[in-house]
Amino acid sequence: MPNRVPKQAKLNILRAASLSKIPWLLHGFSTRSGGFSRAYGGHALNLGFTQDDSKVSVERNRVAFSREVTSGSWPLVTLRQVHSDTIRFVEAPSKLQLVGDGLITSTPGLLMAIQTADCLPIILVDPKRRAVGVFHAGWRGTVKRIVEKGVGEMRRRFGTRPRDLKAAIGPGIHACCYQIGKEVREQFESQFAYAAKLFREVEDRDPVREKYPMLFLTARPPGHSDLPRKILLDLVEANRQQLLAAGVPARRIEALPLCTSCHTDLLFSYRAENGQTGRMMGVVGIRG
């Protein structure tokens, strides 16, 4: 029998309410539904060239996603992301693979994209100068202040005033699920005066201990050994604080409420799926 071409399900694209009001702007955050990939469940919209998926499926997914966002066939500008603070100024599609974690432009007709699967995609828009940026902010990029530097790069290239910017923080792993180690917290504490408000410690649950507490009695008062404590990082708040520090007004910062780790039915999550997952995209572009 000939190979059957998988049908495409309906795409589900998330958008920020504040950015949707700008008539010349195109933007969106992809979800996992509406594609041609079979590697991560039926009809998955995997937009990253992962080892588990076929290149053909990913390319078809990218075309379908781009067309849905632009209603056309705009060039898709991507990066080889390296968890850096490197930001690329783009005026035209590049024949070479760009390396970095941020893209900025004032050129119409380009769809600039960041890939994520727990890290935050962050879009910045200057409505007055028709300039945009998109950034990949995991904990490493956040410690390196990539979004704060993004504001600075837009100011340098386009004359952007931070108070004019609108920011949208897309779906990513939230404080409910983002467990990190002490060494990560120490890096934040060395960089940010407000670091204390970014972390929460909770006692790790142990179902066996809860069912059989007598097994865990020790000679130390009050009679039980301590459970280890989990350190949780609020990556959304960390980047919101950077935007505030850079001069972006709080009322102009919008964060989408979905946690990738909590919603693997809708979103890809590297942590929740133990690394075997697809990639989403946050994209932004300027109409001509």
Residue pairs with C-beta under 8 A, 6 or more apart in sequence:
6 36
6 38
6 42
6 43
6 57
7 43
8 34
8 35
8 36
8 43
8 64
9 33
9 34
9 35
9 42
9 43
10 33
10 34
11 30
11 31
11 33
11 34
11 35
11 45
11 64
11 65
11 68
12 31
12 33
12 34
12 266
13 28
13 29
13 30
13 31
13 65
13 68
13 69
14 28
14 29
14 30
14 31
14 170
14 171
14 256
14 258
15 27
15 28
15 29
16 27
16 123
16 168
16 170
16 254
16 256
17 254
18 166
18 168
18 252
18 254
19 25
19 27
19 123
19 125
19 166
19 168
19 254
20 27
22 125
22 127
22 166
23 287
24 130
24 286
24 287
25 125
25 132
25 284
25 285
25 286
25 287
26 69
26 70
26 111
26 283
26 284
26 285
26 286
26 287
27 69
27 123
27 125
27 168
27 282
27 283
27 284
27 285
28 68
28 69
28 282
28 283
29 121
29 170
29 171
29 256
29 280
29 281
29 282
29 283
30 45
30 47
30 65
30 280
30 281
30 282
30 283
31 45
31 266
31 267
31 280
32 40
32 41
32 44
32 45
32 46
32 266
32 267
32 268
32 278
32 280
33 43
33 44
33 45
33 266
34 43
34 45
34 64
35 43
35 44
35 45
35 46
35 47
35 57
35 60
35 61
35 64
35 65
36 43
36 57
36 60
36 61
36 64
37 43
37 44
37 45
37 46
37 53
37 54
37 57
37 58
37 61
37 278
38 44
38 57
39 46
39 50
39 52
39 53
39 54
39 57
39 278
40 46
40 52
40 53
40 268
40 273
40 276
40 277
40 278
44 278
45 61
45 64
45 65
45 278
45 280
46 53
46 57
46 58
46 61
46 268
46 278
46 279
47 58
47 61
47 62
47 65
47 113
47 115
47 278
47 279
47 280
47 281
48 58
48 115
48 117
48 278
48 279
49 55
49 58
50 58
50 277
50 278
50 279
52 276
53 278
62 76
63 73
65 281
65 283
66 73
66 74
66 76
66 111
66 283
67 73
69 111
69 283
69 285
70 111
70 285
74 109
74 110
74 111
74 285
75 93
75 109
75 110
75 111
76 111
76 113
76 283
77 90
77 93
77 94
77 98
77 103
77 105
77 110
77 111
77 112
77 113
78 98
78 113
78 115
79 88
79 97
79 98
79 99
79 100
79 101
79 103
79 114
79 136
80 97
80 98
80 99
80 100
81 100
81 101
81 114
81 115
81 136
82 99
82 100
82 101
83 101
83 136
83 138
83 140
83 141
84 100
84 101
84 140
84 141
84 144
84 146
85 101
85 102
85 141
85 144
85 145
85 146
85 149
86 99
86 100
86 101
86 102
87 100
87 101
87 102
87 103
87 104
87 133
87 135
87 146
87 149
87 150
87 153
88 98
88 100
88 102
88 103
88 104
89 104
89 105
89 153
89 157
90 98
90 103
90 104
90 105
90 107
90 110
90 112
91 105
91 107
92 107
92 110
93 110
101 114
101 135
101 136
101 137
101 141
101 146
102 114
102 133
102 134
102 135
102 136
102 146
102 149
102 150
102 153
103 112
103 113
103 114
103 133
103 134
103 135
104 124
104 131
104 132
104 133
104 150
104 153
104 154
104 157
104 158
105 112
105 131
105 132
105 133
105 286
106 129
106 130
106 131
106 132
106 157
106 158
106 286
107 286
108 130
108 285
108 286
108 287
108 288
109 285
109 286
109 288
110 285
110 286
111 283
111 284
111 285
112 132
112 133
112 134
112 283
112 284
112 285
113 134
113 281
113 282
113 283
114 121
114 134
114 135
114 136
114 281
114 282
114 283
115 136
115 279
115 280
115 281
116 136
116 170
116 171
116 172
116 260
116 279
116 280
116 281
116 282
117 260
117 268
117 269
117 270
117 277
117 278
117 279
117 280
118 138
118 172
118 173
118 178
118 260
118 261
118 269
118 270
118 271
119 136
119 137
119 138
119 141
119 172
119 173
119 235
120 136
120 137
120 138
120 142
120 169
120 170
120 172
120 235
120 236
120 239
121 134
121 135
121 136
121 137
121 169
121 170
121 171
121 172
121 280
121 281
121 282
122 134
122 135
122 137
122 147
122 150
122 167
122 168
122 169
122 170
122 239
122 282
123 132
123 133
123 134
123 135
123 167
123 168
123 170
123 282
123 284
124 132
124 133
124 134
124 135
124 147
124 150
124 151
124 154
124 165
124 166
124 167
125 131
125 132
125 133
125 165
125 166
125 167
125 168
125 284
126 132
126 154
126 158
126 160
126 164
126 165
127 164
127 166
128 161
128 164
129 158
129 159
129 160
129 164
130 286
131 154
131 157
131 158
131 160
132 284
132 285
132 286
133 150
133 153
133 154
133 284
134 282
134 283
134 284
135 141
135 146
135 147
135 150
136 146
137 146
137 147
137 172
137 235
137 239
138 235
139 180
139 184
139 233
139 235
142 235
142 238
142 239
142 242
143 187
143 188
143 191
145 191
145 242
147 167
147 239
147 242
147 243
147 246
148 242
148 243
148 245
148 246
151 160
151 162
151 165
151 243
151 246
151 247
151 248
152 246
154 160
154 165
155 161
155 162
161 247
162 246
162 247
162 248
163 247
163 248
163 249
165 243
165 248
165 252
166 252
166 254
167 243
167 248
167 252
167 253
167 254
168 254
168 255
168 256
169 236
169 239
169 240
169 253
169 254
169 255
169 256
170 256
170 282
171 256
171 258
171 259
171 260
171 263
171 267
171 280
172 235
172 236
172 259
172 260
173 235
173 259
173 260
173 261
173 269
173 271
174 234
174 235
174 236
174 259
174 261
174 262
175 200
175 232
175 233
175 234
175 235
175 236
175 237
176 232
176 259
176 261
176 262
177 232
177 259
177 261
177 262
177 271
177 272
178 232
178 233
178 234
178 235
178 261
178 271
179 230
179 231
179 232
179 233
180 231
180 232
180 233
181 231
182 231
184 231
184 233
185 195
185 199
185 231
185 233
188 195
188 198
188 199
188 233
188 238
189 195
189 196
192 198
192 238
192 241
194 241
197 234
197 237
197 241
198 233
198 234
198 237
198 238
198 241
199 231
199 232
199 233
199 234
200 231
200 232
200 234
201 229
201 230
201 231
201 232
202 229
202 230
202 232
203 227
203 229
203 230
204 227
204 228
204 229
204 230
205 227
206 227
208 215
209 215
209 216
209 227
213 224
216 224
216 225
217 223
217 224
218 224
218 225
236 255
240 250
240 253
240 255
243 253
244 250
244 253
258 266
258 267
260 267
260 268
260 269
260 272
261 269
261 271
261 272
263 269
264 272
264 273
267 280
268 277
268 278
268 279
268 280
269 277
270 277
